[in-house]
Amino acid sequence: MVSLIATQGTLFDLETVLDYGQSILNVAQELTKSLIEQRTISTRTIQAQMLDLH
């Protein structure tokens, strides 16, 4: 899939796509930690995580 994107071209360069994907994974990992610790995940928590993607 990555090679397909690289060869066909997109609106975004490959590095940008991969960076965004890594950021989403980081948010998911942080939210997973909250679930494992049985903490409530509020809309505010999700918004804060998404705004702090980098």
N, C-alpha and C positions, 0 to 999 in steps of 0.2 A: 504494500500500500504506500509506504513512504517513497519507494522508488517511482511509483506511478505518479505521485504528486510532483516529485522532482523533475520528471521528464515531461509532463504535460504542462507544467506551470500553473500558477494560481494567482489570486489577488495578493497573496501574502507569500513572502519567501519562506523556505523550509525552516529556517532557524526560528522565525517568529511563531510558526505553527507549533514547533516542538517546545518552545519556551512556554507558550500558553498551555499546552497539554501538561507540562510539568507543574505549572502553577495550579491547575485544576487538581492534579494528584496531591499536591501539598495540602490544599484545602480539605480534600477528602480524608487525608490522613489525620489532620487535626480534628475534624469532626468525629472520626472513628474513635479517637482517644477519648472524647467526651462520652460517646456511647459506651465504651468499655468501662469507663469509670461511673457509669449510670448517672451521668449528669444530664439535665434537661438541655435540649438544643432549641433555642428560641430563634425566631426570625431575626432578631437583633444579632445573635451570635453568628448566624449564617451570613448576614450582610457584612458584619465586621470582617469575617474571614475572606469574603469575596473582594472587599475593598482593599484588603492587605495582601493581594496576590503576589506581590514581589517581595 
